């Protein structure tokens, strides 16, 4: 069945998944992104010239955690002010969250590397 314009433009629910963090004694909810959310997230890693921002490339994981960790209603519970503290957390905890966030956002490892400036396409002369 071919969709009408209105049917196509009706947003679908953003997926959420509870992630157990036994190291912290509980769990967090992780959500995917809308297309607009993903575009805003990717822009955080670009300079005005469109190249990756070296200042932020070390924070890809931490910023993905900020963007995707939410309460059970889908409301973000972290802010960019938390990035430094998130960076101090165990990598096992962060990677568990990041892996779920990437899957829910349709984000491949190559996408993350590109945002971080680790691929040939985004590297440039500085």
C-alpha positions as a LaTeX table, in Angstrom:
\begin{tabular}{lrrr}
\hline
Residue & $x$ (\AA) & $y$ (\AA) & $z$ (\AA) \\
\hline
Unk1 & 0.00 & 0.00 & 0.00 \\
Unk2 & 1.36 & 3.36 & $-0.99$ \\
Unk3 & 1.38 & 5.92 & 1.83 \\
Unk4 & $-0.18$ & 9.34 & 1.56 \\
Unk5 & 1.85 & 12.43 & 2.47 \\
Unk6 & 0.08 & 12.70 & 5.84 \\
Unk7 & 0.68 & 9.04 & 6.61 \\
Unk8 & 4.36 & 9.37 & 5.76 \\
Unk9 & 4.82 & 12.56 & 7.83 \\
Unk10 & 3.15 & 11.16 & 10.94 \\
Unk11 & 6.05 & 10.56 & 13.35 \\
Unk12 & 6.55 & 7.06 & 14.70 \\
Unk13 & 7.45 & 6.53 & 18.32 \\
Unk14 & 11.17 & 6.83 & 19.06 \\
Unk15 & 12.37 & 3.48 & 20.43 \\
Unk16 & 13.53 & 3.22 & 24.06 \\
Unk17 & 15.23 & 0.41 & 25.88 \\
Unk18 & 16.12 & $-0.13$ & 29.52 \\
Unk19 & 19.81 & $-0.88$ & 30.06 \\
Unk20 & 20.86 & $-2.65$ & 33.23 \\
Unk21 & 23.93 & $-1.22$ & 34.96 \\
Unk22 & 24.70 & $-3.65$ & 37.78 \\
Unk23 & 27.91 & $-1.76$ & 38.57 \\
Unk24 & 25.74 & 1.21 & 39.57 \\
Unk25 & 22.99 & $-0.82$ & 41.17 \\
Unk26 & 20.22 & $-0.04$ & 38.70 \\
Unk27 & 19.32 & 0.82 & 35.15 \\
Unk28 & 18.84 & 3.71 & 32.77 \\
Unk29 & 16.61 & 4.18 & 29.78 \\
Unk30 & 18.24 & 4.79 & 26.41 \\
Unk31 & 16.35 & 6.26 & 23.47 \\
Unk32 & 16.93 & 6.54 & 19.76 \\
Unk33 & 16.84 & 9.80 & 17.82 \\
Unk34 & 14.58 & 11.46 & 15.33 \\
Unk35 & 16.16 & 12.52 & 12.04 \\
Unk36 & 16.36 & 16.12 & 13.33 \\
Unk37 & 17.96 & 14.95 & 16.61 \\
Unk38 & 20.57 & 13.00 & 14.66 \\
Unk39 & 21.37 & 16.00 & 12.45 \\
Unk40 & 21.81 & 18.25 & 15.50 \\
Unk41 & 24.01 & 15.63 & 17.17 \\
Unk42 & 26.24 & 15.29 & 14.10 \\
Unk43 & 26.56 & 19.09 & 13.81 \\
Unk44 & 28.00 & 19.21 & 17.34 \\
Unk45 & 31.17 & 17.65 & 15.93 \\
Unk46 & 31.67 & 20.03 & 13.01 \\
Unk47 & 33.44 & 23.34 & 12.75 \\
Unk48 & 32.11 & 26.14 & 10.57 \\
Unk49 & 34.04 & 24.64 & 7.64 \\
Unk50 & 32.22 & 21.32 & 8.05 \\
Unk51 & 35.26 & 19.43 & 9.32 \\
Unk52 & 35.27 & 17.52 & 12.59 \\
Unk53 & 35.94 & 19.55 & 15.69 \\
Unk54 & 39.05 & 18.19 & 17.38 \\
Unk55 & 37.87 & 19.81 & 20.60 \\
Unk56 & 34.87 & 17.51 & 20.74 \\
Unk57 & 36.04 & 14.39 & 18.95 \\
Unk58 & 37.25 & 12.82 & 22.19 \\
Unk59 & 33.74 & 13.24 & 23.60 \\
Unk60 & 31.70 & 11.29 & 21.04 \\
Unk61 & 30.72 & 8.55 & 23.50 \\
Unk62 & 30.00 & 10.96 & 26.32 \\
Unk63 & 27.86 & 13.21 & 24.12 \\
Unk64 & 25.96 & 10.21 & 22.76 \\
Unk65 & 25.19 & 9.21 & 26.36 \\
Unk66 & 23.91 & 12.75 & 27.03 \\
Unk67 & 21.75 & 12.67 & 23.90 \\
Unk68 & 20.23 & 9.24 & 24.54 \\
Unk69 & 19.95 & 8.55 & 28.28 \\
Unk70 & 16.44 & 9.43 & 29.38 \\
Unk71 & 13.74 & 8.71 & 31.91 \\
Unk72 & 11.06 & 6.15 & 31.18 \\
Unk73 & 9.00 & 8.85 & 29.41 \\
Unk74 & 11.82 & 9.71 & 26.98 \\
Unk75 & 12.91 & 12.97 & 28.64 \\
Unk76 & 16.66 & 13.54 & 28.73 \\
Unk77 & 18.16 & 13.34 & 32.22 \\
Unk78 & 21.70 & 14.51 & 31.37 \\
Unk79 & 23.08 & 17.72 & 29.86 \\
Unk80 & 26.30 & 18.71 & 28.13 \\
Unk81 & 27.45 & 19.99 & 31.54 \\
Unk82 & 27.71 & 16.29 & 32.51 \\
Unk83 & 30.13 & 15.34 & 29.70 \\
Unk84 & 33.26 & 15.62 & 31.84 \\
Unk85 & 31.77 & 13.53 & 34.67 \\
Unk86 & 30.50 & 10.92 & 32.21 \\
Unk87 & 34.09 & 10.66 & 30.95 \\
Unk88 & 35.16 & 9.57 & 34.43 \\
Unk89 & 32.71 & 6.64 & 34.46 \\
Unk90 & 33.81 & 3.06 & 33.82 \\
Unk91 & 34.19 & 2.36 & 30.10 \\
Unk92 & 32.20 & $-0.87$ & 30.58 \\
Unk93 & 29.21 & 1.14 & 31.79 \\
Unk94 & 29.53 & 3.74 & 29.02 \\
Unk95 & 30.07 & 1.19 & 26.24 \\
Unk96 & 26.97 & $-0.75$ & 27.31 \\
Unk97 & 24.92 & 2.44 & 26.97 \\
Unk98 & 26.66 & 3.54 & 23.75 \\
Unk99 & 26.12 & 0.17 & 22.07 \\
Unk100 & 22.36 & 0.34 & 22.73 \\
Unk101 & 22.21 & 4.02 & 21.72 \\
Unk102 & 23.99 & 3.33 & 18.44 \\
Unk103 & 21.63 & 0.47 & 17.62 \\
Unk104 & 18.50 & 2.50 & 18.47 \\
Unk105 & 19.80 & 5.48 & 16.46 \\
Unk106 & 20.82 & 3.41 & 13.44 \\
Unk107 & 24.37 & 4.63 & 13.96 \\
Unk108 & 27.22 & 2.40 & 12.79 \\
Unk109 & 30.73 & 2.35 & 14.22 \\
Unk110 & 31.82 & 4.01 & 10.97 \\
Unk111 & 29.33 & 6.84 & 11.58 \\
Unk112 & 30.80 & 7.42 & 15.03 \\
Unk113 & 34.37 & 7.31 & 13.69 \\
Unk114 & 33.45 & 9.82 & 11.00 \\
Unk115 & 31.97 & 12.20 & 13.57 \\
Unk116 & 35.10 & 11.82 & 15.68 \\
Unk117 & 37.28 & 12.72 & 12.71 \\
Unk118 & 38.85 & 9.28 & 12.44 \\
Unk119 & 37.87 & 8.53 & 8.86 \\
Unk120 & 39.59 & 9.71 & 5.72 \\
Unk121 & 36.47 & 11.61 & 4.63 \\
Unk122 & 36.49 & 13.97 & 7.62 \\
Unk123 & 40.20 & 14.33 & 8.24 \\
Unk124 & 41.74 & 17.41 & 6.82 \\
Unk125 & 44.81 & 19.55 & 7.10 \\
Unk126 & 44.74 & 21.53 & 10.31 \\
\hline
\end{tabular}
